[in-house]
Amino acid sequence: MLAAIVLSFAVAAQAADAAGTQSDAAMQAASAPIAASDTPSDSGWPSLDDITALLRAQFRVAPAESMKIARAVLIEADRHAISPILLLAVMAVESSFDRHAVSVAGARGLMQILPAAHPQLIASTTDLSDPAVNVRLGSAILRGYLDESGGDLDAALLRYSGGGRGYARRVALRMQRFDASLHRE
């Protein structure tokens, strides 16, 4: 299943590159609010309710907080053509879904954005602990690394982690667990 996620990501990245821009439908979907009752789209992505339940059960994230995180994940996954399962896995490894997490290097929030490494990107940002802001920036950074690596997920994750040994493997394992949890019927 992990191979299917990575393959679907690679196909989406190639389609985005070929098109040059997102289609009107994709742009509308990215900007439309996601309702709690929404179900997965044609993408086969998990629903808002499924992600919220997973965060509450596995990470003990409060209901309102899990809803904010799930909404941000689905919006940014669609906006950046990245699997929401990949975004969830990165957050699990980086912060265990603690939006107030701060690393010894100064990385902040769910996706552990390092302000010193991305000063232009965060210049107008005041709160990296806000799930919507943090996931938007982290997704943009990861998408950039994926594009620069020609879609090589391991290389993009290595760069995202700052060279962390075993990081890509830990993210891949989390992806497998989330995929299994979210697709259980």
Backbone as JSON Lines, residues from 0, in Angstrom:
{"i":0,"aa":"M","n":[0.82,-1.19,0.0],"ca":[0.0,0.0,0.0],"c":[0.87,1.25,0.0]}
{"i":1,"aa":"L","n":[2.02,1.2,0.7],"ca":[2.93,2.33,0.72],"c":[3.42,2.63,-0.69]}
{"i":2,"aa":"A","n":[3.71,1.6,-1.45],"ca":[4.15,1.8,-2.83],"c":[3.07,2.5,-3.64]}
{"i":3,"aa":"A","n":[1.81,2.14,-3.4],"ca":[0.7,2.78,-4.11],"c":[0.6,4.25,-3.75]}
{"i":4,"aa":"I","n":[0.83,4.58,-2.48],"ca":[0.78,5.98,-2.05],"c":[1.9,6.76,-2.71]}
{"i":5,"aa":"V","n":[3.11,6.2,-2.68],"ca":[4.25,6.88,-3.29],"c":[4.04,7.02,-4.79]}
{"i":6,"aa":"L","n":[3.53,5.94,-5.44],"ca":[3.27,6.0,-6.87],"c":[2.22,7.04,-7.19]}
{"i":7,"aa":"S","n":[1.14,7.09,-6.41],"ca":[0.1,8.08,-6.68],"c":[0.65,9.49,-6.49]}
{"i":8,"aa":"F","n":[1.55,9.65,-5.53],"ca":[2.18,10.94,-5.34],"c":[3.03,11.31,-6.56]}
{"i":9,"aa":"A","n":[3.83,10.37,-7.04],"ca":[4.7,10.64,-8.18],"c":[3.88,10.99,-9.42]}
{"i":10,"aa":"V","n":[2.77,10.29,-9.63],"ca":[1.91,10.58,-10.78],"c":[1.32,11.98,-10.63]}
{"i":11,"aa":"A","n":[0.87,12.32,-9.42],"ca":[0.31,13.64,-9.18],"c":[1.35,14.73,-9.42]}
{"i":12,"aa":"A","n":[2.58,14.48,-8.98],"ca":[3.65,15.47,-9.18],"c":[3.95,15.66,-10.66]}
{"i":13,"aa":"Q","n":[3.99,14.56,-11.41],"ca":[4.24,14.67,-12.85],"c":[3.1,15.4,-13.55]}
{"i":14,"aa":"A","n":[1.88,15.13,-13.13],"ca":[0.73,15.79,-13.74],"c":[0.75,17.28,-13.44]}
{"i":15,"aa":"A","n":[1.13,17.63,-12.2],"ca":[1.22,19.04,-11.83],"c":[2.31,19.74,-12.63]}
{"i":16,"aa":"D","n":[3.44,19.05,-12.82],"ca":[4.52,19.63,-13.61],"c":[4.09,19.82,-15.06]}
{"i":17,"aa":"A","n":[3.41,18.82,-15.61],"ca":[2.99,18.88,-17.01],"c":[1.97,19.97,-17.23]}
{"i":18,"aa":"A","n":[1.07,20.13,-16.28],"ca":[0.01,21.12,-16.43],"c":[0.53,22.52,-16.14]}
{"i":19,"aa":"G","n":[1.55,22.61,-15.31],"ca":[2.1,23.92,-14.97],"c":[1.35,24.58,-13.83]}
{"i":20,"aa":"T","n":[0.04,24.42,-13.78],"ca":[-0.77,24.96,-12.71],"c":[-1.86,23.98,-12.35]}
{"i":21,"aa":"Q","n":[-2.47,24.19,-11.2],"ca":[-3.56,23.32,-10.8],"c":[-4.79,23.65,-11.64]}
{"i":22,"aa":"S","n":[-5.64,22.65,-11.82],"ca":[-6.88,22.87,-12.55],"c":[-7.82,23.72,-11.71]}
{"i":23,"aa":"D","n":[-8.82,24.32,-12.35],"ca":[-9.79,25.12,-11.62],"c":[-10.49,24.28,-10.56]}
{"i":24,"aa":"A","n":[-10.82,23.05,-10.87],"ca":[-11.51,22.19,-9.91],"c":[-10.65,21.93,-8.68]}
{"i":25,"aa":"A","n":[-9.36,21.67,-8.88],"ca":[-8.47,21.41,-7.76],"c":[-8.3,22.66,-6.91]}
{"i":26,"aa":"M","n":[-8.22,23.83,-7.56],"ca":[-8.07,25.07,-6.81],"c":[-9.33,25.35,-6.0]}
{"i":27,"aa":"Q","n":[-10.5,25.07,-6.56],"ca":[-11.74,25.27,-5.81],"c":[-11.8,24.31,-4.63]}
{"i":28,"aa":"A","n":[-11.4,23.08,-4.84],"ca":[-11.43,22.09,-3.76],"c":[-10.48,22.49,-2.64]}
{"i":29,"aa":"A","n":[-9.31,23.04,-3.0],"ca":[-8.34,23.43,-1.99],"c":[-8.82,24.61,-1.16]}
{"i":30,"aa":"S","n":[-9.6,25.5,-1.77],"ca":[-10.05,26.68,-1.05],"c":[-11.41,26.5,-0.41]}
{"i":31,"aa":"A","n":[-12.13,25.45,-0.77],"ca":[-13.45,25.21,-0.19],"c":[-13.3,24.68,1.23]}
{"i":32,"aa":"P","n":[-14.19,25.13,2.12],"ca":[-14.12,24.58,3.47],"c":[-14.47,23.1,3.47]}
{"i":33,"aa":"I","n":[-13.84,22.37,4.36],"ca":[-14.09,20.94,4.46],"c":[-15.04,20.71,5.61]}
{"i":34,"aa":"A","n":[-16.17,20.09,5.33],"ca":[-17.16,19.83,6.36],"c":[-16.81,18.56,7.13]}
{"i":35,"aa":"A","n":[-17.25,18.49,8.38],"ca":[-16.96,17.32,9.21],"c":[-17.53,16.04,8.61]}
{"i":36,"aa":"S","n":[-18.57,16.16,7.82],"ca":[-19.19,14.97,7.25],"c":[-18.61,14.58,5.9]}
{"i":37,"aa":"D","n":[-17.65,15.36,5.41],"ca":[-17.06,15.05,4.1],"c":[-16.44,13.65,4.11]}
{"i":38,"aa":"T","n":[-16.56,13.0,2.98],"ca":[-15.96,11.68,2.82],"c":[-14.82,11.8,1.84]}
{"i":39,"aa":"P","n":[-13.99,10.78,1.73],"ca":[-12.86,10.86,0.82],"c":[-13.33,11.1,-0.61]}
{"i":40,"aa":"S","n":[-12.53,11.8,-1.37],"ca":[-12.84,12.07,-2.76],"c":[-12.34,10.91,-3.62]}
{"i":41,"aa":"D","n":[-12.3,11.14,-4.93],"ca":[-11.8,10.13,-5.86],"c":[-10.37,9.73,-5.53]}
{"i":42,"aa":"S","n":[-9.67,10.57,-4.8],"ca":[-8.27,10.31,-4.48],"c":[-8.09,9.09,-3.57]}
{"i":43,"aa":"G","n":[-9.17,8.69,-2.89],"ca":[-9.06,7.6,-1.94],"c":[-8.48,8.06,-0.61]}
{"i":44,"aa":"W","n":[-8.38,9.36,-0.42],"ca":[-7.83,9.91,0.81],"c":[-8.82,9.72,1.94]}
{"i":45,"aa":"P","n":[-8.31,9.67,3.17],"ca":[-9.19,9.51,4.33],"c":[-10.07,10.75,4.53]}
{"i":46,"aa":"S","n":[-11.18,10.56,5.21],"ca":[-12.09,11.67,5.49],"c":[-11.61,12.47,6.7]}
{"i":47,"aa":"L","n":[-12.19,13.63,6.85],"ca":[-11.91,14.48,8.0],"c":[-12.23,13.74,9.3]}
{"i":48,"aa":"D","n":[-13.36,13.06,9.32],"ca":[-13.76,12.3,10.52],"c":[-12.76,11.19,10.83]}
{"i":49,"aa":"D","n":[-12.28,10.5,9.81],"ca":[-11.33,9.4,10.02],"c":[-10.01,9.91,10.61]}
{"i":50,"aa":"I","n":[-9.51,11.01,10.07],"ca":[-8.26,11.56,10.57],"c":[-8.45,12.06,12.01]}
{"i":51,"aa":"T","n":[-9.56,12.74,12.25],"ca":[-9.84,13.24,13.6],"c":[-9.89,12.1,14.61]}
{"i":52,"aa":"A","n":[-10.58,11.04,14.25],"ca":[-10.68,9.88,15.15],"c":[-9.3,9.26,15.4]}
{"i":53,"aa":"L","n":[-8.49,9.15,14.37],"ca":[-7.14,8.6,14.51],"c":[-6.3,9.44,15.47]}
{"i":54,"aa":"L","n":[-6.33,10.76,15.31],"ca":[-5.54,11.64,16.17],"c":[-6.0,11.55,17.62]}
{"i":55,"aa":"R","n":[-7.3,11.46,17.81],"ca":[-7.84,11.36,19.17],"c":[-7.47,10.02,19.81]}
{"i":56,"aa":"A","n":[-7.61,8.94,19.06],"ca":[-7.38,7.61,19.63],"c":[-5.89,7.29,19.82]}
{"i":57,"aa":"Q","n":[-5.07,7.59,18.81],"ca":[-3.68,7.17,18.87],"c":[-2.75,8.2,19.52]}
{"i":58,"aa":"F","n":[-3.14,9.49,19.49],"ca":[-2.24,10.52,20.0],"c":[-2.87,11.37,21.1]}
{"i":59,"aa":"R","n":[-4.1,11.03,21.46],"ca":[-4.82,11.73,22.52],"c":[-4.9,13.24,22.29]}
{"i":60,"aa":"V","n":[-5.13,13.62,21.04],"ca":[-5.28,15.03,20.69],"c":[-6.73,15.41,21.0]}
{"i":61,"aa":"A","n":[-6.93,16.56,21.6],"ca":[-8.26,17.04,21.96],"c":[-9.15,17.14,20.72]}
{"i":62,"aa":"P","n":[-10.46,16.98,20.89],"ca":[-11.37,16.97,19.73],"c":[-11.26,18.2,18.82]}
{"i":63,"aa":"A","n":[-11.31,19.4,19.38],"ca":[-11.24,20.61,18.55],"c":[-9.88,20.71,17.86]}
{"i":64,"aa":"E","n":[-8.83,20.36,18.58],"ca":[-7.47,20.42,18.02],"c":[-7.31,19.4,16.9]}
{"i":65,"aa":"S","n":[-7.82,18.19,17.11],"ca":[-7.7,17.16,16.07],"c":[-8.47,17.56,14.82]}
{"i":66,"aa":"M","n":[-9.58,18.25,14.98],"ca":[-10.35,18.73,13.83],"c":[-9.55,19.78,13.05]}
{"i":67,"aa":"K","n":[-8.9,20.7,13.76],"ca":[-8.07,21.72,13.1],"c":[-6.93,21.08,12.32]}
{"i":68,"aa":"I","n":[-6.27,20.13,12.94],"ca":[-5.15,19.46,12.29],"c":[-5.63,18.69,11.06]}
{"i":69,"aa":"A","n":[-6.69,17.92,11.22],"ca":[-7.23,17.12,10.11],"c":[-7.63,18.01,8.94]}
{"i":70,"aa":"R","n":[-8.3,19.11,9.23],"ca":[-8.73,20.04,8.18],"c":[-7.5,20.61,7.45]}
{"i":71,"aa":"A","n":[-6.49,21.02,8.22],"ca":[-5.28,21.58,7.61],"c":[-4.57,20.54,6.74]}
{"i":72,"aa":"V","n":[-4.51,19.31,7.21],"ca":[-3.87,18.23,6.44],"c":[-4.58,18.02,5.11]}
{"i":73,"aa":"L","n":[-5.9,17.93,5.13],"ca":[-6.63,17.67,3.89],"c":[-6.54,18.83,2.91]}
{"i":74,"aa":"I","n":[-6.6,20.04,3.42],"ca":[-6.5,21.22,2.55],"c":[-5.12,21.3,1.9]}
{"i":75,"aa":"E","n":[-4.07,21.15,2.71],"ca":[-2.71,21.29,2.18],"c":[-2.3,20.09,1.34]}
{"i":76,"aa":"A","n":[-2.79,18.91,1.66],"ca":[-2.51,17.74,0.82],"c":[-3.06,17.97,-0.58]}
{"i":77,"aa":"D","n":[-4.26,18.51,-0.65],"ca":[-4.86,18.8,-1.94],"c":[-4.12,19.94,-2.66]}
{"i":78,"aa":"R","n":[-3.82,20.98,-1.93],"ca":[-3.14,22.15,-2.51],"c":[-1.77,21.79,-3.08]}
{"i":79,"aa":"H","n":[-1.03,20.93,-2.38],"ca":[0.35,20.63,-2.78],"c":[0.54,19.26,-3.42]}
{"i":80,"aa":"A","n":[-0.57,18.58,-3.71],"ca":[-0.52,17.24,-4.33],"c":[0.4,16.3,-3.55]}
{"i":81,"aa":"I","n":[0.15,16.25,-2.23],"ca":[0.9,15.38,-1.34],"c":[-0.11,14.51,-0.6]}
{"i":82,"aa":"S","n":[0.2,13.26,-0.41],"ca":[-0.68,12.37,0.33],"c":[-0.89,12.88,1.75]}
{"i":83,"aa":"P","n":[-2.15,12.93,2.21],"ca":[-2.37,13.33,3.6],"c":[-1.73,12.34,4.58]}
{"i":84,"aa":"I","n":[-1.59,11.11,4.17],"ca":[-0.95,10.11,5.02],"c":[0.53,10.44,5.2]}
{"i":85,"aa":"L","n":[1.16,10.94,4.15],"ca":[2.55,11.39,4.26],"c":[2.65,12.56,5.22]}
{"i":86,"aa":"L","n":[1.77,13.54,5.11],"ca":[1.8,14.69,6.0],"c":[1.59,14.26,7.46]}
{"i":87,"aa":"L","n":[0.63,13.37,7.68],"ca":[0.39,12.87,9.03],"c":[1.61,12.14,9.58]}
{"i":88,"aa":"A","n":[2.27,11.35,8.73],"ca":[3.45,10.6,9.16],"c":[4.58,11.55,9.53]}
{"i":89,"aa":"V","n":[4.79,12.59,8.75],"ca":[5.83,13.58,9.06],"c":[5.53,14.23,10.41]}
{"i":90,"aa":"M","n":[4.27,14.61,10.62],"ca":[3.91,15.24,11.9],"c":[4.09,14.29,13.08]}
{"i":91,"aa":"A","n":[3.75,13.03,12.88],"ca":[3.9,12.05,13.96],"c":[5.37,11.91,14.35]}
{"i":92,"aa":"V","n":[6.23,11.83,13.36],"ca":[7.66,11.68,13.62],"c":[8.25,12.97,14.18]}
{"i":93,"aa":"E","n":[7.86,14.09,13.62],"ca":[8.44,15.38,14.02],"c":[7.99,15.84,15.41]}
{"i":94,"aa":"S","n":[6.68,15.75,15.71],"ca":[6.17,16.39,16.92],"c":[5.18,15.55,17.72]}
{"i":95,"aa":"S","n":[4.86,14.38,17.25],"ca":[3.8,13.56,17.87],"c":[2.51,14.37,18.03]}
{"i":96,"aa":"F","n":[2.28,15.26,17.07],"ca":[1.07,16.1,17.0],"c":[0.97,17.1,18.15]}
{"i":97,"aa":"D","n":[2.12,17.53,18.65],"ca":[2.15,18.6,19.66],"c":[2.41,19.91,18.92]}
{"i":98,"aa":"R","n":[1.38,20.73,18.78],"ca":[1.52,21.96,18.02],"c":[2.43,22.98,18.69]}
{"i":99,"aa":"H","n":[2.73,22.79,19.96],"ca":[3.61,23.69,20.7],"c":[5.04,23.15,20.81]}
{"i":100,"aa":"A","n":[5.33,22.05,20.12],"ca":[6.67,21.45,20.18],"c":[7.72,22.42,19.65]}
{"i":101,"aa":"V","n":[8.86,22.46,20.36],"ca":[10.01,23.27,19.94],"c":[11.24,22.4,20.12]}
{"i":102,"aa":"S","n":[12.0,22.23,19.04],"ca":[13.2,21.39,19.11],"c":[14.37,22.18,19.69]}
{"i":103,"aa":"V","n":[15.44,21.48,20.01],"ca":[16.64,22.14,20.52],"c":[17.25,23.07,19.47]}
{"i":104,"aa":"A","n":[16.97,22.78,18.19],"ca":[17.48,23.63,17.11],"c":[16.57,24.83,16.84]}
{"i":105,"aa":"G","n":[15.38,24.84,17.49],"ca":[14.45,25.95,17.3],"c":[13.33,25.68,16.32]}
{"i":106,"aa":"A","n":[13.22,24.44,15.83],"ca":[12.11,24.09,14.93],"c":[10.82,24.11,15.73]}
{"i":107,"aa":"R","n":[9.74,24.55,15.08],"ca":[8.5,24.79,15.81],"c":[7.28,24.13,15.19]}
{"i":108,"aa":"G","n":[6.39,23.69,16.06],"ca":[5.06,23.25,15.65],"c":[4.97,21.82,15.17]}
{"i":109,"aa":"L","n":[3.81,21.5,14.61],"ca":[3.48,20.16,14.17],"c":[4.5,19.58,13.2]}
{"i":110,"aa":"M","n":[4.9,20.36,12.2],"ca":[5.83,19.87,11.19],"c":[7.24,20.34,11.44]}
{"i":111,"aa":"Q","n":[7.47,20.94,12.61],"ca":[8.8,21.37,13.04],"c":[9.49,22.25,11.99]}
{"i":112,"aa":"I","n":[8.89,23.39,11.75],"ca":[9.43,24.38,10.82],"c":[10.6,25.09,11.5]}
{"i":113,"aa":"L","n":[11.73,25.14,10.82],"ca":[12.92,25.79,11.36],"c":[12.99,27.2,10.78]}
{"i":114,"aa":"P","n":[12.64,28.22,11.58],"ca":[12.62,29.6,11.06],"c":[13.93,30.03,10.42]}
{"i":115,"aa":"A","n":[15.07,29.64,10.99],"ca":[16.36,30.06,10.45],"c":[16.61,29.5,9.05]}
{"i":116,"aa":"A","n":[16.02,28.36,8.74],"ca":[16.23,27.74,7.43],"c":[15.29,28.28,6.36]}
{"i":117,"aa":"H","n":[14.2,28.94,6.78],"ca":[13.18,29.4,5.83],"c":[12.71,30.82,6.18]}
{"i":118,"aa":"P","n":[13.63,31.78,6.29],"ca":[13.24,33.12,6.74],"c":[12.24,33.82,5.82]}
{"i":119,"aa":"Q","n":[12.37,33.65,4.5],"ca":[11.44,34.31,3.59],"c":[10.05,33.72,3.7]}
{"i":120,"aa":"L","n":[9.99,32.42,3.87],"ca":[8.71,31.72,3.93],"c":[7.92,32.1,5.18]}
{"i":121,"aa":"I","n":[8.6,32.31,6.28],"ca":[7.9,32.6,7.53],"c":[7.9,34.08,7.89]}
{"i":122,"aa":"A","n":[8.39,34.93,7.0],"ca":[8.51,36.36,7.3],"c":[7.19,36.98,7.75]}
{"i":123,"aa":"S","n":[6.09,36.62,7.13],"ca":[4.81,37.22,7.48],"c":[4.01,36.38,8.47]}
{"i":124,"aa":"T","n":[4.63,35.36,9.03],"ca":[3.95,34.45,9.95],"c":[4.24,34.84,11.38]}
{"i":125,"aa":"T","n":[3.19,34.9,12.18],"ca":[3.38,35.26,13.58],"c":[3.24,34.07,14.52]}
{"i":126,"aa":"D","n":[2.55,33.01,14.1],"ca":[2.28,31.91,15.02],"c":[2.48,30.56,14.35]}
{"i":127,"aa":"L","n":[3.67,29.99,14.51],"ca":[3.95,28.67,13.94],"c":[3.29,27.54,14.72]}
{"i":128,"aa":"S","n":[2.63,27.85,15.84],"ca":[1.9,26.82,16.56],"c":[0.47,26.66,16.04]}
{"i":129,"aa":"D","n":[0.04,27.56,15.17],"ca":[-1.29,27.44,14.56],"c":[-1.24,26.3,13.55]}
{"i":130,"aa":"P","n":[-2.09,25.25,13.73],"ca":[-2.04,24.11,12.82],"c":[-2.17,24.48,11.34]}
{"i":131,"aa":"A","n":[-3.07,25.39,11.01],"ca":[-3.27,25.76,9.6],"c":[-2.0,26.38,9.02]}
{"i":132,"aa":"V","n":[-1.36,27.26,9.77],"ca":[-0.15,27.93,9.31],"c":[1.0,26.93,9.22]}
{"i":133,"aa":"N","n":[1.19,26.15,10.26],"ca":[2.32,25.22,10.3],"c":[2.22,24.16,9.21]}
{"i":134,"aa":"V","n":[1.04,23.59,9.01],"ca":[0.88,22.56,7.99],"c":[1.01,23.17,6.59]}
{"i":135,"aa":"R","n":[0.52,24.41,6.41],"ca":[0.68,25.08,5.11],"c":[2.15,25.27,4.78]}
{"i":136,"aa":"L","n":[2.92,25.77,5.73],"ca":[4.34,26.01,5.49],"c":[5.12,24.71,5.36]}
{"i":137,"aa":"G","n":[4.87,23.76,6.24],"ca":[5.57,22.48,6.17],"c":[5.29,21.75,4.87]}
{"i":138,"aa":"S","n":[4.05,21.8,4.42],"ca":[3.68,21.15,3.16],"c":[4.36,21.83,1.98]}
{"i":139,"aa":"A","n":[4.43,23.15,2.01],"ca":[5.1,23.89,0.93],"c":[6.6,23.54,0.9]}
{"i":140,"aa":"I","n":[7.21,23.45,2.06],"ca":[8.63,23.1,2.14],"c":[8.84,21.68,1.61]}
{"i":141,"aa":"L","n":[8.03,20.74,2.08],"ca":[8.17,19.35,1.63],"c":[7.91,19.24,0.13]}
{"i":142,"aa":"R","n":[6.9,19.94,-0.38],"ca":[6.61,19.91,-1.83],"c":[7.82,20.44,-2.61]}
{"i":143,"aa":"G","n":[8.44,21.51,-2.13],"ca":[9.63,22.05,-2.78],"c":[10.76,21.05,-2.81]}
{"i":144,"aa":"Y","n":[10.98,20.35,-1.71],"ca":[12.04,19.35,-1.66],"c":[11.72,18.17,-2.58]}
{"i":145,"aa":"L","n":[10.47,17.78,-2.66],"ca":[10.07,16.71,-3.57],"c":[10.32,17.11,-5.02]}
{"i":146,"aa":"D","n":[9.94,18.33,-5.35],"ca":[10.16,18.81,-6.72],"c":[11.65,18.87,-7.05]}
{"i":147,"aa":"E","n":[12.45,19.38,-6.11],"ca":[13.89,19.5,-6.34],"c":[14.57,18.14,-6.45]}
{"i":148,"aa":"S","n":[14.0,17.12,-5.82],"ca":[14.6,15.79,-5.86],"c":[14.0,14.93,-6.97]}
{"i":149,"aa":"G","n":[13.19,15.53,-7.83],"ca":[12.59,14.78,-8.92],"c":[11.57,13.75,-8.44]}
{"i":150,"aa":"G","n":[10.95,14.01,-7.29],"ca":[9.95,13.09,-6.76],"c":[10.52,11.98,-5.88]}
{"i":151,"aa":"D","n":[11.8,12.02,-5.6],"ca":[12.44,11.01,-4.75],"c":[12.07,11.29,-3.29]}
{"i":152,"aa":"L","n":[11.14,10.5,-2.77],"ca":[10.62,10.73,-1.43],"c":[11.71,10.6,-0.37]}
{"i":153,"aa":"D","n":[12.58,9.61,-0.48],"ca":[13.66,9.44,0.5],"c":[14.57,10.66,0.53]}
{"i":154,"aa":"A","n":[14.93,11.16,-0.65],"ca":[15.81,12.33,-0.72],"c":[15.12,13.57,-0.15]}
{"i":155,"aa":"A","n":[13.83,13.73,-0.46],"ca":[13.08,14.88,0.05],"c":[12.96,14.81,1.57]}
{"i":156,"aa":"L","n":[12.69,13.63,2.1],"ca":[12.57,13.48,3.55],"c":[13.91,13.66,4.25]}
{"i":157,"aa":"L","n":[14.97,13.2,3.63],"ca":[16.3,13.4,4.19],"c":[16.59,14.89,4.31]}
{"i":158,"aa":"R","n":[16.26,15.64,3.29],"ca":[16.47,17.08,3.32],"c":[15.54,17.75,4.33]}
{"i":159,"aa":"Y","n":[14.28,17.31,4.37],"ca":[13.32,17.89,5.3],"c":[13.8,17.73,6.74]}
{"i":160,"aa":"S","n":[14.39,16.58,7.04],"ca":[14.84,16.3,8.4],"c":[16.19,16.93,8.72]}
{"i":161,"aa":"G","n":[16.82,17.53,7.74],"ca":[18.15,18.09,7.97],"c":[19.21,17.01,8.01]}
{"i":162,"aa":"G","n":[18.93,15.88,7.36],"ca":[19.92,14.81,7.29],"c":[19.77,13.76,8.38]}
{"i":163,"aa":"G","n":[18.63,13.73,9.03],"ca":[18.4,12.78,10.12],"c":[18.52,11.33,9.67]}
{"i":164,"aa":"R","n":[19.37,10.59,10.35],"ca":[19.59,9.19,10.01],"c":[18.34,8.36,10.33]}
{"i":165,"aa":"G","n":[17.88,7.58,9.38],"ca":[16.72,6.73,9.57],"c":[15.39,7.46,9.5]}
{"i":166,"aa":"Y","n":[15.42,8.74,9.24],"ca":[14.19,9.55,9.23],"c":[13.2,9.05,8.18]}
{"i":167,"aa":"A","n":[13.65,8.86,6.96],"ca":[12.74,8.42,5.89],"c":[12.11,7.07,6.23]}
{"i":168,"aa":"R","n":[12.87,6.19,6.84],"ca":[12.34,4.89,7.24],"c":[11.27,5.04,8.32]}
{"i":169,"aa":"R","n":[11.51,5.93,9.29],"ca":[10.51,6.15,10.35],"c":[9.23,6.73,9.78]}
{"i":170,"aa":"V","n":[9.37,7.65,8.83],"ca":[8.18,8.22,8.19],"c":[7.44,7.14,7.4]}
{"i":171,"aa":"A","n":[8.17,6.32,6.67],"ca":[7.55,5.24,5.88],"c":[6.79,4.27,6.78]}
{"i":172,"aa":"L","n":[7.36,3.93,7.92],"ca":[6.68,3.04,8.86],"c":[5.41,3.67,9.4]}
{"i":173,"aa":"R","n":[5.46,4.95,9.72],"ca":[4.27,5.67,10.18],"c":[3.21,5.7,9.09]}
{"i":174,"aa":"M","n":[3.64,5.9,7.86],"ca":[2.69,5.91,6.74],"c":[1.97,4.57,6.65]}
{"i":175,"aa":"Q","n":[2.71,3.49,6.78],"ca":[2.1,2.16,6.72],"c":[1.08,1.98,7.84]}
{"i":176,"aa":"R","n":[1.43,2.39,9.04],"ca":[0.51,2.26,10.18],"c":[-0.74,3.11,9.97]}
{"i":177,"aa":"F","n":[-0.55,4.35,9.54],"ca":[-1.71,5.22,9.32],"c":[-2.59,4.69,8.21]}
{"i":178,"aa":"D","n":[-1.95,4.21,7.14],"ca":[-2.72,3.66,6.03],"c":[-3.57,2.49,6.5]}
{"i":179,"aa":"A","n":[-2.97,1.61,7.31],"ca":[-3.71,0.46,7.83],"c":[-4.85,0.9,8.74]}
{"i":180,"aa":"S","n":[-4.59,1.87,9.6],"ca":[-5.62,2.37,10.53],"c":[-6.75,3.08,9.81]}
{"i":181,"aa":"L","n":[-6.4,3.9,8.83],"ca":[-7.4,4.73,8.17],"c":[-8.21,3.96,7.11]}
{"i":182,"aa":"H","n":[-7.7,2.84,6.66],"ca":[-8.42,2.1,5.62],"c":[-9.06,0.82,6.14]}
{"i":183,"aa":"R","n":[-9.07,0.66,7.46],"ca":[-9.8,-0.47,8.05],"c":[-11.28,-0.2,7.91]}
{"i":184,"aa":"E","n":[-11.98,-1.17,7.48],"ca":[-13.43,-0.99,7.32],"c":[-14.17,-1.73,8.38]}
